[in-house]
Structure formats: structure tokens, C-alpha cells
Amino acid sequence: MQNKPNDHRLWRALIYSFDGLRASWREESAFRKMVLLLVLLAPVAFLIPLTTLERILLIVPLGMGLQIELLNSAIENAVDLATQDIHPLAKKAKDMGSAAQLINLILLAVIWMLVLGSNIA
């Protein structure tokens, strides 16, 4: 069976993705903190007797936090590449990326409190 051209592109895309994860791990402390949060909290979702839906509700915002942090870091790097000057639009772009993560963390906390609260009571 011959390799298709798309197989090569898919492999390269996978390598680029791992490069991005590696760079985020090395250079972004917020990304490492989100990974730590995932590593600590995801097992908790399986140690408590919950429904599958409740487990999904607890784990999805953890994964979304990693995704948002990757995008936030990408925005910050792109802005820094474009300009080192302090510019209102550069600040706005960086602040919006940060706000996206804040919203996710608030939702994460609310979901965890609601799910755990309804199962503890």
C-alpha cells in the first residue's frame, strides 16, 4: 500500500502540534498550571460515584482550559512578534485572551461546585 500525499501532511501536522505542546510546556507557566489542574482533578471525577454525564461535565472544562491557554499564548506571541511597542490594540488582544481563560476557570469552578455539591448533599 502506497503512502498518500495527505498522510505526509497529517504526520507533519501532528509533529507541529507536539512542537506547540512542547513549547507551551517549556515556556508558559500558565499552561503547566492548567496541566497540573487537569492531572489533579480528572482522577477525582473517577473516584467519586458520578454518572457519565457528570464526569464529562467535570472533565471537559479542564480540557478546554488547556485549549484556551494554548490559544491565549498564541495570541500573546503573535502580538509580541508584531510589535514590542505598548499599543492599546495589543493590550486589548492580550487582555481578551486572558479573559477567555478567566471565564473558563469561573465556569470550571461553578460546574465542580454544582456537581460535587449535588452528590455530597
N, CA, C and O atoms as CSV, one atom per row, in Angstrom:
chain,resi,resn,atom,element,x,y,z
A,1,MET,N,N,0.847,-1.185,0.000
A,1,MET,CA,C,0.000,0.000,0.000
A,1,MET,C,C,0.888,1.242,0.000
A,1,MET,O,O,1.811,1.361,0.806
A,2,GLN,N,N,0.602,2.145,-0.897
A,2,GLN,CA,C,1.399,3.362,-1.050
A,2,GLN,C,C,0.919,4.460,-0.114
A,2,GLN,O,O,-0.275,4.584,0.161
A,3,ASN,N,N,1.876,5.262,0.375
A,3,ASN,CA,C,1.502,6.426,1.184
A,3,ASN,C,C,0.850,7.461,0.306
A,3,ASN,O,O,1.321,7.756,-0.792
A,4,LYS,N,N,-0.224,7.999,0.793
A,4,LYS,CA,C,-0.899,9.072,0.078
A,4,LYS,C,C,-0.260,10.396,0.483
A,4,LYS,O,O,0.283,10.502,1.583
A,5,PRO,N,N,-0.314,11.405,-0.381
A,5,PRO,CA,C,0.252,12.723,-0.020
A,5,PRO,C,C,-0.343,13.284,1.270
A,5,PRO,O,O,0.352,13.954,2.034
A,6,ASN,N,N,-1.612,13.015,1.511
A,6,ASN,CA,C,-2.253,13.544,2.718
A,6,ASN,C,C,-1.699,12.897,3.982
A,6,ASN,O,O,-1.711,13.517,5.045
A,7,ASP,N,N,-1.210,11.651,3.884
A,7,ASP,CA,C,-0.611,11.000,5.044
A,7,ASP,C,C,0.598,11.788,5.526
A,7,ASP,O,O,0.806,11.958,6.727
A,8,HIS,N,N,1.394,12.268,4.568
A,8,HIS,CA,C,2.592,13.038,4.908
A,8,HIS,C,C,2.206,14.354,5.591
A,8,HIS,O,O,2.826,14.753,6.576
A,9,ARG,N,N,1.194,15.013,5.066
A,9,ARG,CA,C,0.730,16.273,5.661
A,9,ARG,C,C,0.179,16.046,7.070
A,9,ARG,O,O,0.416,16.840,7.980
A,10,LEU,N,N,-0.555,14.955,7.228
A,10,LEU,CA,C,-1.116,14.637,8.537
A,10,LEU,C,C,0.003,14.391,9.551
A,10,LEU,O,O,-0.066,14.872,10.682
A,11,TRP,N,N,1.019,13.653,9.152
A,11,TRP,CA,C,2.158,13.381,10.025
A,11,TRP,C,C,2.871,14.665,10.417
A,11,TRP,O,O,3.216,14.860,11.583
A,12,ARG,N,N,3.094,15.552,9.427
A,12,ARG,CA,C,3.746,16.833,9.728
A,12,ARG,C,C,2.895,17.675,10.663
A,12,ARG,O,O,3.420,18.305,11.581
A,13,ALA,N,N,1.583,17.693,10.439
A,13,ALA,CA,C,0.689,18.457,11.314
A,13,ALA,C,C,0.756,17.933,12.746
A,13,ALA,O,O,0.727,18.710,13.700
A,14,LEU,N,N,0.846,16.620,12.890
A,14,LEU,CA,C,0.962,16.022,14.209
A,14,LEU,C,C,2.272,16.444,14.884
A,14,LEU,O,O,2.290,16.761,16.073
A,15,ILE,N,N,3.351,16.446,14.126
A,15,ILE,CA,C,4.649,16.868,14.657
A,15,ILE,C,C,4.600,18.341,15.073
A,15,ILE,O,O,5.110,18.703,16.133
A,16,TYR,N,N,3.986,19.190,14.241
A,16,TYR,CA,C,3.873,20.609,14.589
A,16,TYR,C,C,3.052,20.787,15.870
A,16,TYR,O,O,3.367,21.635,16.704
A,17,SER,N,N,2.008,19.986,16.015
A,17,SER,CA,C,1.181,20.068,17.223
A,17,SER,C,C,1.986,19.706,18.461
A,17,SER,O,O,1.896,20.383,19.485
A,18,PHE,N,N,2.773,18.640,18.368
A,18,PHE,CA,C,3.619,18.259,19.507
A,18,PHE,C,C,4.684,19.319,19.784
A,18,PHE,O,O,5.036,19.557,20.939
A,19,ASP,N,N,5.194,19.952,18.735
A,19,ASP,CA,C,6.135,21.064,18.928
A,19,ASP,C,C,5.473,22.185,19.726
A,19,ASP,O,O,6.091,22.771,20.615
A,20,GLY,N,N,4.213,22.480,19.404
A,20,GLY,CA,C,3.477,23.514,20.117
A,20,GLY,C,C,3.248,23.154,21.574
A,20,GLY,O,O,3.374,24.001,22.458
A,21,LEU,N,N,2.909,21.891,21.823
A,21,LEU,CA,C,2.729,21.440,23.203
A,21,LEU,C,C,4.035,21.519,23.978
A,21,LEU,O,O,4.060,21.952,25.130
A,22,ARG,N,N,5.118,21.097,23.338
A,22,ARG,CA,C,6.432,21.125,23.983
A,22,ARG,C,C,6.836,22.569,24.310
A,22,ARG,O,O,7.312,22.844,25.411
A,23,ALA,N,N,6.650,23.479,23.368
A,23,ALA,CA,C,6.991,24.885,23.591
A,23,ALA,C,C,6.122,25.480,24.698
A,23,ALA,O,O,6.612,26.239,25.534
A,24,SER,N,N,4.848,25.139,24.706
A,24,SER,CA,C,3.957,25.648,25.756
A,24,SER,C,C,4.380,25.140,27.118
A,24,SER,O,O,4.382,25.889,28.096
A,25,TRP,N,N,4.737,23.872,27.183
A,25,TRP,CA,C,5.174,23.299,28.463
A,25,TRP,C,C,6.443,23.990,28.961
A,25,TRP,O,O,6.560,24.316,30.142
A,26,ARG,N,N,7.396,24.210,28.041
A,26,ARG,CA,C,8.677,24.813,28.432
A,26,ARG,C,C,8.545,26.291,28.787
A,26,ARG,O,O,9.184,26.761,29.728
A,27,GLU,N,N,7.729,27.017,28.049
A,27,GLU,CA,C,7.761,28.478,28.127
A,27,GLU,C,C,6.563,29.127,28.824
A,27,GLU,O,O,6.619,30.314,29.147
A,28,GLU,N,N,5.510,28.397,29.055
A,28,GLU,CA,C,4.279,29.006,29.578
A,28,GLU,C,C,3.899,28.397,30.925
A,28,GLU,O,O,3.399,27.274,30.987
A,29,SER,N,N,4.139,29.141,31.997
A,29,SER,CA,C,3.818,28.614,33.327
A,29,SER,C,C,2.312,28.415,33.507
A,29,SER,O,O,1.892,27.501,34.216
A,30,ALA,N,N,1.504,29.255,32.876
A,30,ALA,CA,C,0.051,29.104,32.990
A,30,ALA,C,C,-0.399,27.784,32.361
A,30,ALA,O,O,-1.325,27.142,32.857
A,31,PHE,N,N,0.253,27.380,31.272
A,31,PHE,CA,C,-0.075,26.098,30.641
A,31,PHE,C,C,0.288,24.947,31.588
A,31,PHE,O,O,-0.484,24.001,31.742
A,32,ARG,N,N,1.455,25.031,32.215
A,32,ARG,CA,C,1.857,23.983,33.161
A,32,ARG,C,C,0.877,23.915,34.339
A,32,ARG,O,O,0.579,22.828,34.834
A,33,LYS,N,N,0.383,25.052,34.782
A,33,LYS,CA,C,-0.593,25.067,35.881
A,33,LYS,C,C,-1.905,24.421,35.451
A,33,LYS,O,O,-2.531,23.712,36.239
A,34,MET,N,N,-2.323,24.655,34.217
A,34,MET,CA,C,-3.550,24.031,33.717
A,34,MET,C,C,-3.375,22.517,33.595
A,34,MET,O,O,-4.297,21.757,33.894
A,35,VAL,N,N,-2.192,22.082,33.157
A,35,VAL,CA,C,-1.920,20.637,33.090
A,35,VAL,C,C,-1.980,20.047,34.497
A,35,VAL,O,O,-2.566,18.983,34.695
A,36,LEU,N,N,-1.388,20.719,35.465
A,36,LEU,CA,C,-1.411,20.249,36.842
A,36,LEU,C,C,-2.848,20.155,37.362
A,36,LEU,O,O,-3.208,19.184,38.027
A,37,LEU,N,N,-3.656,21.154,37.060
A,37,LEU,CA,C,-5.063,21.143,37.462
A,37,LEU,C,C,-5.778,19.935,36.854
A,37,LEU,O,O,-6.551,19.259,37.533
A,38,LEU,N,N,-5.519,19.671,35.585
A,38,LEU,CA,C,-6.115,18.519,34.909
A,38,LEU,C,C,-5.660,17.213,35.560
A,38,LEU,O,O,-6.476,16.333,35.834
A,39,VAL,N,N,-4.358,17.093,35.806
A,39,VAL,CA,C,-3.797,15.865,36.398
A,39,VAL,C,C,-4.348,15.626,37.810
A,39,VAL,O,O,-4.562,14.482,38.209
A,40,LEU,N,N,-4.572,16.695,38.550
A,40,LEU,CA,C,-5.086,16.548,39.913
A,40,LEU,C,C,-6.591,16.312,39.972
A,40,LEU,O,O,-7.067,15.507,40.773
A,41,LEU,N,N,-7.338,17.014,39.123
A,41,LEU,CA,C,-8.795,16.952,39.225
A,41,LEU,C,C,-9.449,15.841,38.400
A,41,LEU,O,O,-10.463,15.285,38.823
A,42,ALA,N,N,-8.899,15.512,37.245
A,42,ALA,CA,C,-9.531,14.479,36.410
A,42,ALA,C,C,-9.689,13.152,37.156
A,42,ALA,O,O,-10.757,12.545,37.072
A,43,PRO,N,N,-8.675,12.679,37.879
A,43,PRO,CA,C,-8.876,11.426,38.618
A,43,PRO,C,C,-9.986,11.518,39.670
A,43,PRO,O,O,-10.667,10.530,39.945
A,44,VAL,N,N,-10.163,12.696,40.251
A,44,VAL,CA,C,-11.217,12.884,41.253
A,44,VAL,C,C,-12.581,12.578,40.633
A,44,VAL,O,O,-13.457,12.014,41.289
A,45,ALA,N,N,-12.750,12.951,39.387
A,45,ALA,CA,C,-14.022,12.705,38.695
A,45,ALA,C,C,-14.318,11.213,38.574
A,45,ALA,O,O,-15.471,10.816,38.409
A,46,PHE,N,N,-13.274,10.388,38.656
A,46,PHE,CA,C,-13.474,8.940,38.556
A,46,PHE,C,C,-13.477,8.252,39.919
A,46,PHE,O,O,-13.863,7.087,40.022
A,47,LEU,N,N,-13.055,8.953,40.957
A,47,LEU,CA,C,-13.037,8.368,42.294
A,47,LEU,C,C,-14.371,8.542,43.014
A,47,LEU,O,O,-14.684,7.800,43.945
A,48,ILE,N,N,-15.141,9.509,42.583
A,48,ILE,CA,C,-16.435,9.803,43.198
A,48,ILE,C,C,-17.515,9.097,42.384
A,48,ILE,O,O,-17.454,9.086,41.154
A,49,PRO,N,N,-18.497,8.512,43.053
A,49,PRO,CA,C,-19.577,7.875,42.282
A,49,PRO,C,C,-20.438,8.932,41.576
A,49,PRO,O,O,-21.240,9.624,42.203
A,50,LEU,N,N,-20.252,9.033,40.278
A,50,LEU,CA,C,-20.959,10.012,39.453
A,50,LEU,C,C,-21.507,9.320,38.210
A,50,LEU,O,O,-21.083,8.222,37.850
A,51,THR,N,N,-22.443,9.978,37.575
A,51,THR,CA,C,-22.917,9.476,36.282
A,51,THR,C,C,-21.884,9.841,35.213
A,51,THR,O,O,-21.006,10.674,35.437
A,52,THR,N,N,-22.004,9.217,34.077
A,52,THR,CA,C,-21.093,9.525,32.972
A,52,THR,C,C,-21.213,10.992,32.583
A,52,THR,O,O,-20.204,11.652,32.336
A,53,LEU,N,N,-22.423,11.500,32.529
A,53,LEU,CA,C,-22.626,12.907,32.171
A,53,LEU,C,C,-21.949,13.840,33.183
A,53,LEU,O,O,-21.336,14.836,32.799
A,54,GLU,N,N,-22.059,13.520,34.449
A,54,GLU,CA,C,-21.416,14.351,35.468
A,54,GLU,C,C,-19.895,14.321,35.315
A,54,GLU,O,O,-19.235,15.348,35.470
A,55,ARG,N,N,-19.346,13.157,35.015
A,55,ARG,CA,C,-17.898,13.065,34.789
A,55,ARG,C,C,-17.485,13.924,33.596
A,55,ARG,O,O,-16.481,14.635,33.641
A,56,ILE,N,N,-18.267,13.845,32.545
A,56,ILE,CA,C,-17.981,14.662,31.354
A,56,ILE,C,C,-18.024,16.142,31.709
A,56,ILE,O,O,-17.160,16.911,31.290
A,57,LEU,N,N,-19.031,16.538,32.482
A,57,LEU,CA,C,-19.156,17.945,32.882
A,57,LEU,C,C,-17.956,18.406,33.707
A,57,LEU,O,O,-17.582,19.577,33.643
A,58,LEU,N,N,-17.353,17.516,34.470
A,58,LEU,CA,C,-16.191,17.886,35.273
A,58,LEU,C,C,-14.909,17.930,34.446
A,58,LEU,O,O,-14.039,18.764,34.698
A,59,ILE,N,N,-14.786,17.052,33.476
A,59,ILE,CA,C,-13.526,16.921,32.734
A,59,ILE,C,C,-13.440,17.890,31.543
A,59,ILE,O,O,-12.359,18.400,31.250
A,60,VAL,N,N,-14.537,18.147,30.869
A,60,VAL,CA,C,-14.499,18.994,29.669
A,60,VAL,C,C,-13.911,20.379,29.928
A,60,VAL,O,O,-13.069,20.823,29.148
A,61,PRO,N,N,-14.319,21.088,30.997
A,61,PRO,CA,C,-13.716,22.415,31.200
A,61,PRO,C,C,-12.219,22.365,31.501
A,61,PRO,O,O,-11.505,23.338,31.260
A,62,LEU,N,N,-11.743,21.235,32.027
A,62,LEU,CA,C,-10.296,21.087,32.245
A,62,LEU,C,C,-9.572,21.033,30.900
A,62,LEU,O,O,-8.549,21.692,30.714
A,63,GLY,N,N,-10.102,20.250,29.969
A,63,GLY,CA,C,-9.514,20.189,28.625
A,63,GLY,C,C,-9.643,21.510,27.892
A,63,GLY,O,O,-8.732,21.930,27.178
A,64,MET,N,N,-10.780,22.159,28.074
A,64,MET,CA,C,-10.967,23.468,27.434
A,64,MET,C,C,-9.970,24.483,27.988
A,64,MET,O,O,-9.509,25.361,27.259
A,65,GLY,N,N,-9.640,24.367,29.262
A,65,GLY,CA,C,-8.658,25.274,29.852
A,65,GLY,C,C,-7.307,25.146,29.173
A,65,GLY,O,O,-6.626,26.146,28.946
A,66,LEU,N,N,-6.913,23.912,28.846
A,66,LEU,CA,C,-5.658,23.715,28.109
A,66,LEU,C,C,-5.747,24.349,26.725
A,66,LEU,O,O,-4.818,25.026,26.285
A,67,GLN,N,N,-6.856,24.128,26.047
A,67,GLN,CA,C,-7.031,24.700,24.711
A,67,GLN,C,C,-7.009,26.221,24.752
A,67,GLN,O,O,-6.351,26.860,23.931
A,68,ILE,N,N,-7.716,26.790,25.689
A,68,ILE,CA,C,-7.770,28.252,25.793
A,68,ILE,C,C,-6.392,28.806,26.121
A,68,ILE,O,O,-5.995,29.844,25.592
A,69,GLU,N,N,-5.667,28.119,26.987
A,69,GLU,CA,C,-4.326,28.600,27.340
A,69,GLU,C,C,-3.392,28.546,26.136
A,69,GLU,O,O,-2.570,29.445,25.953
A,70,LEU,N,N,-3.507,27.506,25.315
A,70,LEU,CA,C,-2.709,27.440,24.087
A,70,LEU,C,C,-3.043,28.604,23.156
A,70,LEU,O,O,-2.146,29.240,22.602
A,71,LEU,N,N,-4.335,28.878,22.987
A,71,LEU,CA,C,-4.744,29.991,22.113
A,71,LEU,C,C,-4.326,31.339,22.698
A,71,LEU,O,O,-3.891,32.228,21.966
A,72,ASN,N,N,-4.459,31.487,24.007
A,72,ASN,CA,C,-4.041,32.728,24.656
A,72,ASN,C,C,-2.543,32.962,24.456
A,72,ASN,O,O,-2.118,34.078,24.157
A,73,SER,N,N,-1.754,31.914,24.622
A,73,SER,CA,C,-0.310,32.032,24.415
A,73,SER,C,C,0.010,32.355,22.957
A,73,SER,O,O,0.921,33.133,22.672
A,74,ALA,N,N,-0.740,31.754,22.040
A,74,ALA,CA,C,-0.530,32.040,20.620
A,74,ALA,C,C,-0.825,33.510,20.317
A,74,ALA,O,O,-0.083,34.156,19.578
A,75,ILE,N,N,-1.901,34.030,20.885
A,75,ILE,CA,C,-2.238,35.450,20.702
A,75,ILE,C,C,-1.113,36.324,21.252
A,75,ILE,O,O,-0.667,37.259,20.588
A,76,GLU,N,N,-0.661,36.021,22.454
A,76,GLU,CA,C,0.395,36.826,23.073
A,76,GLU,C,C,1.676,36.797,22.242
A,76,GLU,O,O,2.316,37.832,22.057
A,77,ASN,N,N,2.055,35.623,21.742
A,77,ASN,CA,C,3.261,35.513,20.924
A,77,ASN,C,C,3.115,36.260,19.603
A,77,ASN,O,O,4.052,36.924,19.159
A,78,ALA,N,N,1.956,36.158,18.980
A,78,ALA,CA,C,1.731,36.851,17.706
A,78,ALA,C,C,1.774,38.362,17.906
A,78,ALA,O,O,2.352,39.083,17.093
A,79,VAL,N,N,1.162,38.841,18.986
A,79,VAL,CA,C,1.180,40.277,19.276
A,79,VAL,C,C,2.612,40.740,19.549
A,79,VAL,O,O,3.034,41.786,19.056
A,80,ASP,N,N,3.357,39.959,20.335
A,80,ASP,CA,C,4.743,40.331,20.633
A,80,ASP,C,C,5.606,40.332,19.380
A,80,ASP,O,O,6.524,41.143,19.263
A,81,LEU,N,N,5.323,39.435,18.447
A,81,LEU,CA,C,6.056,39.416,17.188
A,81,LEU,C,C,5.732,40.655,16.356
A,81,LEU,O,O,6.606,41.232,15.710
A,82,ALA,N,N,4.461,41.050,16.385
A,82,ALA,CA,C,4.023,42.186,15.563
A,82,ALA,C,C,4.559,43.509,16.087
A,82,ALA,O,O,4.916,44.393,15.309
A,83,THR,N,N,4.614,43.642,17.411
A,83,THR,CA,C,5.073,44.915,17.964
A,83,THR,C,C,5.573,44.733,19.390
A,83,THR,O,O,4.981,43.998,20.180
A,84,GLN,N,N,6.644,45.397,19.699
A,84,GLN,CA,C,7.123,45.452,21.079
A,84,GLN,C,C,6.658,46.750,21.743
A,84,GLN,O,O,6.842,46.952,22.943
A,85,ASP,N,N,6.050,47.623,20.933
A,85,ASP,CA,C,5.528,48.883,21.456
A,85,ASP,C,C,4.276,48.618,22.291
A,85,ASP,O,O,3.544,47.655,22.059
A,86,ILE,N,N,4.052,49.490,23.258
A,86,ILE,CA,C,2.810,49.420,24.013
A,86,ILE,C,C,1.737,50.081,23.151
A,86,ILE,O,O,1.795,51.274,22.855
A,87,HIS,N,N,0.768,49.276,22.763
A,87,HIS,CA,C,-0.287,49.758,21.884
A,87,HIS,C,C,-1.624,49.317,22.463
A,87,HIS,O,O,-1.735,48.195,22.957
A,88,PRO,N,N,-2.641,50.173,22.415
A,88,PRO,CA,C,-3.937,49.816,23.003
A,88,PRO,C,C,-4.538,48.544,22.390
A,88,PRO,O,O,-5.170,47.760,23.099
A,89,LEU,N,N,-4.350,48.332,21.090
A,89,LEU,CA,C,-4.902,47.122,20.463
A,89,LEU,C,C,-4.136,45.866,20.884
A,89,LEU,O,O,-4.723,44.794,21.032
A,90,ALA,N,N,-2.824,46.005,21.075
A,90,ALA,CA,C,-2.031,44.870,21.549
A,90,ALA,C,C,-2.482,44.486,22.959
A,90,ALA,O,O,-2.667,43.305,23.254
A,91,LYS,N,N,-2.656,45.470,23.815
A,91,LYS,CA,C,-3.128,45.217,25.176
A,91,LYS,C,C,-4.509,44.587,25.155
A,91,LYS,O,O,-4.783,43.639,25.890
A,92,LYS,N,N,-5.370,45.121,24.311
A,92,LYS,CA,C,-6.740,44.611,24.210
A,92,LYS,C,C,-6.743,43.146,23.777
A,92,LYS,O,O,-7.486,42.342,24.341
A,93,ALA,N,N,-5.930,42.788,22.791
A,93,ALA,CA,C,-5.869,41.408,22.310
A,93,ALA,C,C,-5.388,40.473,23.422
A,93,ALA,O,O,-5.962,39.406,23.636
A,94,LYS,N,N,-4.339,40.880,24.121
A,94,LYS,CA,C,-3.810,40.055,25.206
A,94,LYS,C,C,-4.813,39.941,26.353
A,94,LYS,O,O,-4.987,38.860,26.917
A,95,ASP,N,N,-5.465,41.032,26.696
A,95,ASP,CA,C,-6.447,41.025,27.778
A,95,ASP,C,C,-7.647,40.139,27.435
A,95,ASP,O,O,-8.191,39.462,28.307
A,96,MET,N,N,-8.053,40.147,26.176
A,96,MET,CA,C,-9.192,39.315,25.762
A,96,MET,C,C,-8.844,37.828,25.846
A,96,MET,O,O,-9.676,37.015,26.251
A,97,GLY,N,N,-7.627,37.479,25.467
A,97,GLY,CA,C,-7.192,36.089,25.608
A,97,GLY,C,C,-7.190,35.665,27.061
A,97,GLY,O,O,-7.626,34.563,27.395
A,98,SER,N,N,-6.703,36.530,27.918
A,98,SER,CA,C,-6.687,36.257,29.345
A,98,SER,C,C,-8.108,36.152,29.899
A,98,SER,O,O,-8.384,35.299,30.742
A,99,ALA,N,N,-8.997,37.005,29.434
A,99,ALA,CA,C,-10.392,36.977,29.886
A,99,ALA,C,C,-11.078,35.667,29.495
A,99,ALA,O,O,-11.908,35.155,30.246
A,100,ALA,N,N,-10.740,35.130,28.341
A,100,ALA,CA,C,-11.312,33.848,27.931
A,100,ALA,C,C,-10.951,32.758,28.934
A,100,ALA,O,O,-11.791,31.930,29.288
A,101,GLN,N,N,-9.712,32.760,29.387
A,101,GLN,CA,C,-9.291,31.766,30.372
A,101,GLN,C,C,-9.980,32.005,31.707
A,101,GLN,O,O,-10.380,31.051,32.375
A,102,LEU,N,N,-10.122,33.252,32.100
A,102,LEU,CA,C,-10.803,33.577,33.355
A,102,LEU,C,C,-12.240,33.051,33.329
A,102,LEU,O,O,-12.694,32.442,34.298
A,103,ILE,N,N,-12.946,33.277,32.243
A,103,ILE,CA,C,-14.325,32.796,32.124
A,103,ILE,C,C,-14.367,31.280,32.234
A,103,ILE,O,O,-15.237,30.730,32.909
A,104,ASN,N,N,-13.430,30.599,31.575
A,104,ASN,CA,C,-13.396,29.146,31.666
A,104,ASN,C,C,-13.139,28.678,33.094
A,104,ASN,O,O,-13.764,27.726,33.559
A,105,LEU,N,N,-12.221,29.346,33.790
A,105,LEU,CA,C,-11.924,28.948,35.169
A,105,LEU,C,C,-13.121,29.177,36.097
A,105,LEU,O,O,-13.365,28.381,37.005
A,106,ILE,N,N,-13.861,30.254,35.872
A,106,ILE,CA,C,-15.071,30.507,36.662
A,106,ILE,C,C,-16.104,29.417,36.387
A,106,ILE,O,O,-16.697,28.870,37.316
A,107,LEU,N,N,-16.319,29.100,35.098
A,107,LEU,CA,C,-17.263,28.034,34.750
A,107,LEU,C,C,-16.822,26.696,35.330
A,107,LEU,O,O,-17.648,25.924,35.817
A,108,LEU,N,N,-15.535,26.426,35.277
A,108,LEU,CA,C,-14.997,25.187,35.840
A,108,LEU,C,C,-15.340,25.093,37.326
A,108,LEU,O,O,-15.824,24.063,37.796
A,109,ALA,N,N,-15.087,26.169,38.052
A,109,ALA,CA,C,-15.357,26.178,39.496
A,109,ALA,C,C,-16.849,26.001,39.777
A,109,ALA,O,O,-17.228,25.235,40.663
A,110,VAL,N,N,-17.683,26.698,39.034
A,110,VAL,CA,C,-19.139,26.600,39.240
A,110,VAL,C,C,-19.620,25.187,38.946
A,110,VAL,O,O,-20.397,24.624,39.717
A,111,ILE,N,N,-19.169,24.613,37.843
A,111,ILE,CA,C,-19.591,23.255,37.482
A,111,ILE,C,C,-19.153,22.259,38.552
A,111,ILE,O,O,-19.945,21.419,38.978
A,112,TRP,N,N,-17.902,22.348,38.987
A,112,TRP,CA,C,-17.414,21.428,40.022
A,112,TRP,C,C,-18.217,21.585,41.311
A,112,TRP,O,O,-18.572,20.588,41.941
A,113,MET,N,N,-18.507,22.828,41.712
A,113,MET,CA,C,-19.286,23.044,42.943
A,113,MET,C,C,-20.694,22.468,42.808
A,113,MET,O,O,-21.201,21.837,43.735
A,114,LEU,N,N,-21.323,22.686,41.657
A,114,LEU,CA,C,-22.683,22.184,41.464
A,114,LEU,C,C,-22.727,20.660,41.431
A,114,LEU,O,O,-23.566,20.044,42.088
A,115,VAL,N,N,-21.823,20.057,40.667
A,115,VAL,CA,C,-21.835,18.592,40.553
A,115,VAL,C,C,-21.467,17.943,41.888
A,115,VAL,O,O,-22.153,17.032,42.351
A,116,LEU,N,N,-20.388,18.415,42.497
A,116,LEU,CA,C,-19.983,17.815,43.767
A,116,LEU,C,C,-20.979,18.127,44.869
A,116,LEU,O,O,-21.275,17.276,45.707
A,117,GLY,N,N,-21.497,19.351,44.866
A,117,GLY,CA,C,-22.484,19.740,45.876
A,117,GLY,C,C,-23.744,18.892,45.803
A,117,GLY,O,O,-24.305,18.527,46.836
A,118,SER,N,N,-24.194,18.575,44.602
A,118,SER,CA,C,-25.429,17.774,44.477
A,118,SER,C,C,-25.181,16.311,44.823
A,118,SER,O,O,-26.128,15.583,45.120
A,119,ASN,N,N,-23.931,15.868,44.792
A,119,ASN,CA,C,-23.626,14.472,45.118
A,119,ASN,C,C,-23.208,14.279,46.559
A,119,ASN,O,O,-23.222,13.157,47.064
A,120,ILE,N,N,-22.838,15.354,47.225
A,120,ILE,CA,C,-22.437,15.262,48.624
A,120,ILE,C,C,-23.659,15.422,49.540
A,120,ILE,O,O,-23.765,14.789,50.590
A,121,ALA,N,N,-24.564,16.281,49.104
A,121,ALA,CA,C,-25.754,16.588,49.928
A,121,ALA,C,C,-26.705,15.422,50.033
A,121,ALA,O,O,-27.742,15.528,50.687
